[in-house]
Amino acid sequence: MRKNEYTKNYDITIVGGGLAGKLMLAVLINCGVFDQDKLCWINTDNENFKDVRVSFINYKNFIKLKKRIQLDVYSKDYSVIEKIELHNTNEKYPLKLKDLNNHGIIIRNDILKQNIKFSEKKIDIYRSKVISTKCDEFNRYLFLKDGTKIKSALVISADGSLSPLRELCKIKYLNNNLNHTIITGYLECKNFNNSTAKQIFLKDNFIGLLPLNDEKNLINFVWSIDNKILDTNKINFHEKIIQMLNKFFLKNNLIFDSPKSKDDKFKRVQTYPINVKFVNIPFKERIILIGDAAHTIHPLAGQGFNLSIEDCFDMVKCLKNAKIIGKDFGTLSLLKTYNNIRKTRKNFITLATTLIFYVFSKKNNQLNNIINYGIEKIEKTSLKEIFKFLAKGY
Ligand SMILES: Cc1cc2nc3c(=O)[nH]c(=O)nc-3n(C[C@H](O)[C@H](O)[C@H](O)COP(=O)(O)OP(=O)(O)OC[C@H]3O[C@@H](n4cnc5c(N)ncnc54)[C@H](O)[C@@H]3O)c2cc1C
């Protein structure tokens, strides 16, 4: 095809090679309803890059992935989380959450992504970034950096938190800078129970501890730190987090250390700025946002990708209904229906995680005592169900 010509007419084009984009394509293909040579994927990701961060996946979402896209991961590659413990400064004891089955699993992102499988044979894949877009009554057009011009009835954009397509299409959103930075990496801890995930709320620092199912006792940490502390201290991240955790868990006899693994990828730490992005209406003519492009939240409850999993399944539900009645995939009514299905859950998770962030980050001694008193009461009441609901999925 010459670069100045448009591609064939695609039914659906997916933008983004992250977890949400790849899963969207897998769900579309695995449901067996859509014409595969009318699907297009813009994936500029380097297949050799290993994202060794981990994801907590809710029990219900994990079951859906197994059933609907035949996700088949070795049990050695994930840990099953039976208990979640929420710890707070000066606590009497942590809030312990248990669920009927289990809460979900913890898996490395690279292993998860590698196991999201589908046949790529019939799909047209383009490896160049989208730099511009326009639309008419029947199609959305995407212009790629290498000169390719794509024509599609619907574009599903999973282009991440910074979402260039959200900007290009002038889709409005609220952006709230939390003035925290996320630092993530690995630690070792010998007697850490690998069926328990922990979230620890310390002053200016929140730490999520997510155990791997691994004989080296590796624990992934997701540490959210106030930028004031980060800016004023030139800190060694491993040293600082080990110091905080060993002090906090002295009473529990848990001792954390740097990873001894020879593998460099477990020794690295990564940092991310964290802005909450709330997109009330995540669509425009013939384009809809999913994944982090549609909702970026604080990772303290491990729900960002869980929302994306739900996005993919709900999107396919709407597209299948359209296919049955021969409706155009890009109509505004379809995009509105999808948004109506998604908005309650998306709003709830965004609000809940942001509220938890503010309650724990703005606390003084008095507020902290109230929180600890509340946690003791929650332990005895059905309010605990709210936290379970947050972790469970829907
Ligand atoms: C430290 C940390 C821990 C987390 N832990 C959890 C957890 O335990 N559980 C959970 O559910 N969630 C978790 N999350 C959130 C989760 O990782 C994200 O929600 C998820 O990875 C987002 O996936 P995505 O595909 O939407 O975006 P991304 O992974 O950002 O992918 C965006 C894609 O779009 C592509 N792209 C961008 N611009 C263009 C363009 N112009 N043209 C073409 N392609 C483009 C990029 O190349 C990339 O492939 C965590 C997040 C962080 C930071």
The ligand as a Tripos MOL2 file, in Angstrom:
@<TRIPOS>MOLECULE
LIG
   53    58     1     0     0
SMALL
NO_CHARGES

@<TRIPOS>ATOM
      1 C1          3.4690    0.8510   40.3980 C.3       1 LIG1
      2 C2          2.1000    0.4790   39.8790 C.ar      1 LIG1
      3 C3          1.4710   -0.6420   40.3840 C.ar      1 LIG1
      4 C4          0.2040   -1.0130   39.9060 C.ar      1 LIG1
      5 N1         -0.4110   -2.1070   40.4470 N.ar      1 LIG1
      6 C5         -1.6230   -2.4770   39.9870 C.ar      1 LIG1
      7 C6         -2.2850   -3.6180   40.5210 C.ar      1 LIG1
      8 O1         -1.7970   -4.2860   41.4240 O.2       1 LIG1
      9 N2         -3.5170   -3.9550   40.0190 N.ar      1 LIG1
     10 C7         -4.1090   -3.2260   39.0430 C.ar      1 LIG1
     11 O2         -5.2340   -3.5640   38.6310 O.2       1 LIG1
     12 N3         -3.4970   -2.1310   38.5170 N.ar      1 LIG1
     13 C8         -2.2840   -1.7460   38.9600 C.ar      1 LIG1
     14 N4         -1.6650   -0.6500   38.4330 N.ar      1 LIG1
     15 C9         -2.2810    0.0390   37.3040 C.3       1 LIG1
     16 C10        -1.9800   -0.6900   36.0010 C.3       1 LIG1
     17 O3         -0.6070   -0.9690   35.8750 O.3       1 LIG1
     18 C11        -2.4220    0.1720   34.8160 C.3       1 LIG1
     19 O4         -3.7790    0.4840   35.0080 O.3       1 LIG1
     20 C12        -2.2710   -0.5610   33.5120 C.3       1 LIG1
     21 O5         -0.9640   -1.0320   33.3150 O.3       1 LIG1
     22 C13        -2.5920    0.4230   32.3810 C.3       1 LIG1
     23 O6         -2.5300   -0.2320   31.1730 O.3       1 LIG1
     24 P1         -2.8640    0.5620   29.8340 P.3       1 LIG1
     25 O7         -2.6920   -0.4500   28.7600 O.co2     1 LIG1
     26 O8         -4.1610    1.2680   29.9650 O.co2     1 LIG1
     27 O9         -1.7610    1.7050   29.7070 O.3       1 LIG1
     28 P2         -0.2010    1.6080   29.3430 P.3       1 LIG1
     29 O10         0.4010    0.3940   29.9200 O.co2     1 LIG1
     30 O11         0.3800    2.9270   29.7090 O.co2     1 LIG1
     31 O12        -0.1660    1.4330   27.7680 O.3       1 LIG1
     32 C14        -0.3730    2.5020   26.8850 C.3       1 LIG1
     33 C15         0.0140    2.0470   25.4820 C.3       1 LIG1
     34 O13        -0.3150    3.0750   24.5320 O.3       1 LIG1
     35 C16         0.7750    3.2280   23.6500 C.3       1 LIG1
     36 N5          0.7400    4.5890   23.0830 N.ar      1 LIG1
     37 C17         0.8700    5.7550   23.7320 C.ar      1 LIG1
     38 N6          0.8010    6.7700   22.8620 N.ar      1 LIG1
     39 C18         0.6010    6.2370   21.6330 C.ar      1 LIG1
     40 C19         0.4510    6.7700   20.3160 C.ar      1 LIG1
     41 N7          0.4960    8.0760   20.0850 N.pl3     1 LIG1
     42 N8          0.2640    5.9130   19.2800 N.ar      1 LIG1
     43 C20         0.2150    4.5780   19.4860 C.ar      1 LIG1
     44 N9          0.3590    4.0130   20.7010 N.ar      1 LIG1
     45 C21         0.5500    4.8280   21.7620 C.ar      1 LIG1
     46 C22         2.0110    2.9330   24.4920 C.3       1 LIG1
     47 O14         3.1040    2.6080   23.6640 O.3       1 LIG1
     48 C23         1.5030    1.7540   25.3150 C.3       1 LIG1
     49 O15         1.6290    0.5590   24.5920 O.3       1 LIG1
     50 C24        -0.4140   -0.2370   38.9110 C.ar      1 LIG1
     51 C25         0.2240    0.9040   38.4040 C.ar      1 LIG1
     52 C26         1.4690    1.2630   38.8820 C.ar      1 LIG1
     53 C27         2.1500    2.5070   38.3330 C.3       1 LIG1
@<TRIPOS>BOND
     1     1     2 1
     2     2     3 ar
     3     2    52 ar
     4     3     4 ar
     5     4     5 ar
     6     4    50 ar
     7     5     6 ar
     8     6     7 ar
     9     6    13 1
    10     7     8 2
    11     7     9 ar
    12     9    10 ar
    13    10    11 2
    14    10    12 ar
    15    12    13 ar
    16    13    14 ar
    17    14    15 1
    18    14    50 ar
    19    15    16 1
    20    16    17 1
    21    16    18 1
    22    18    19 1
    23    18    20 1
    24    20    21 1
    25    20    22 1
    26    22    23 1
    27    23    24 1
    28    24    25 2
    29    24    26 1
    30    24    27 1
    31    27    28 1
    32    28    29 2
    33    28    30 1
    34    28    31 1
    35    31    32 1
    36    32    33 1
    37    33    34 1
    38    33    48 1
    39    34    35 1
    40    35    36 1
    41    35    46 1
    42    36    37 ar
    43    36    45 ar
    44    37    38 ar
    45    38    39 ar
    46    39    40 ar
    47    39    45 ar
    48    40    41 1
    49    40    42 ar
    50    42    43 ar
    51    43    44 ar
    52    44    45 ar
    53    46    47 1
    54    46    48 1
    55    48    49 1
    56    50    51 ar
    57    51    52 ar
    58    52    53 1
@<TRIPOS>SUBSTRUCTURE
     1 LIG1         1 GROUP 0 **** ****
